Amino acid sequence: MLSISRRLTRRDVAVVAVCLAFTVAQTWLDLKLPDYMSEITNLVQTPGGAMGDIWAAGVKMLACTLASAATAVAVGFMGARLAASFARRLRADMFARVEEFSMEELSGFSTASLITRTTNDVTQVQMLIAMGLQVAVKAPIMAVWALAKISARSWEWLALTGGAVASLVIIIACVMSYALPRFRRVQTLTDNLTRVTRENLTGMRVVRAYNAEEYQERKFERANEELTGNNLSAHKAMAVFNPGMRLVMSGLTLGIYWIGAFIIKAAPAAEKLDMFSNMIVFSSYATQVLMSFMMLTMIFVMGPRVAVSVRRIHEVLSTEPKLRDGGVTSSPDDVKGVVEFENVSFKYPGAEDYVLRDVSFTAKRGETVAFIGSTGSGKSTLINLVPRFYDVTDGRVLVDGVDVRDYTQEALRKKIGYVPQRAVLFTGDISENVAFGDSADGDANPDGIARAVRIAQADDFVGGMGGYSAAVSQGGANVSGGQKQRLSIARAIYRDPEILVFDDSFSALDYKTDRELRAELKKETRGVTSLIVAQRIGTIRDADRIIVLDEGLLVGCGTHDEMMRDCEVYREIAYSQLSREELGV
């Protein structure tokens, strides 16, 4: 909790100090009530007691009650406001930190876990802050203050109160020892339930295609039952608290009056009235002592879950991104769109084997360089090094003559239009998806959007959907795979980049659309360097250079004709897709 508390601002600390002052005032007012009760009791039982004095004491008692209620409302309001604003900042900080993560850090957290940490875990902290200012501060102050007030009244009553407190502590300790481990597991089990739910919703088409609804239901049921069983076990133990505490409180009240009866009976006649008044006051104070422990129990119940949540939040906030920004914000004016790989080797973090080994080539400005190879040969990994999603293990990747590690990440990625292997669309409309990033700031260029959509061969279906304001559902669920790919390509073109990176981004297109799109790209994006990963020979045969990868090694580099003549791996891929007549052999 200390690591999270450091994020409190000076204003937050000031609010906490005001809440603390109000809480002390509220406790003082609450503890004054038994004194006025004692005064009223004495006045009522004193022969000839003035009615005016009784009313005066009653008015003071009422004033204390109203003032206590007012301070409680003030503390509750300020606490809730502080907790909500702190939770908002905490969520924003976590989101910003996740945005800074490289693919390496993201792979260390599951998507379901990051969602739960940003929502459920932060909510747990928010609840503790809101309740803590009202309960955790008030309870110990009231307990100590009340004990101080009753310590000199009667050792018998004091011993009885001590026994009641000891009994309460034993109950709390026994229940907590059983419930704490289960409360600590809640967040992990919530992650698991979120993961299963998310996988089911994301893969709904596959689930239905394979008639796997019952299988998914069983998976969900297992995760749901595990979480439910864990919660039930914890709350069954917690169910002992209320009856246990009520039993202790009732026993304490009964014991105070039982002992009081003997004390009053044995006291001289002149002291009986004072002893009766003391018994009422002591009973009130003793109840407040136990109520303080009951309030602390609420914190004990929340504490374990919040401790786990704080640890999980701290894991995200304390994870430092491995990719550090360089200081270069621009490249030399005379160099543009040049990509160089110098003896590049790469292996994923924690892996033993290299995915790429000693790869070297240069893509000049305006060239189209294609990459082909068998599955797992390292094609996607190679081009993901250009926008610096990962850093190379050995060697260098240079863009416009500058090592990508020397650029700021923003400056490097402004040069690149990237189309991922799996097309990603966001909730919104078509123009927001094409002008992604600019649309949020209101800087989108309608002419640029129209041009990008036209080049990507997407204007026909966009018009059929109702134009650029047509809605796109979450994940692009209301468009086909080919349409998603074309909108993703339009998004990259809209940026007017120096380098276009296509990671197997034409796979969902039919041959006619593929051919027309590439022809339009070549005509409209002259001077832009294109790096294309593809599986189809027809997509890359017209490239200026084709690079063939096999098990992470560069085994061929040249034009289509040169690769057909000199590269056995390329010939095998080509013959597996096209006939000799189609290849012109």
Beta strands, then each sheet from edge to edge (+ up, - down):
strand 1: 339-346
strand 2: 356-363
strand 3: 368-373
strand 4: 394-399
strand 5: 402-403
strand 6: 416-419
strand 7: 428-429
strand 8: 471-472
strand 9: 499-503
strand 10: 529-533
strand 11: 545-550
strand 12: 553-558
sheet 1: 2+ 1- 4+ 5-
sheet 2: 6+ 9+ 10+ 3+ 11+ 12-
sheet 3: 7+ 8-
end
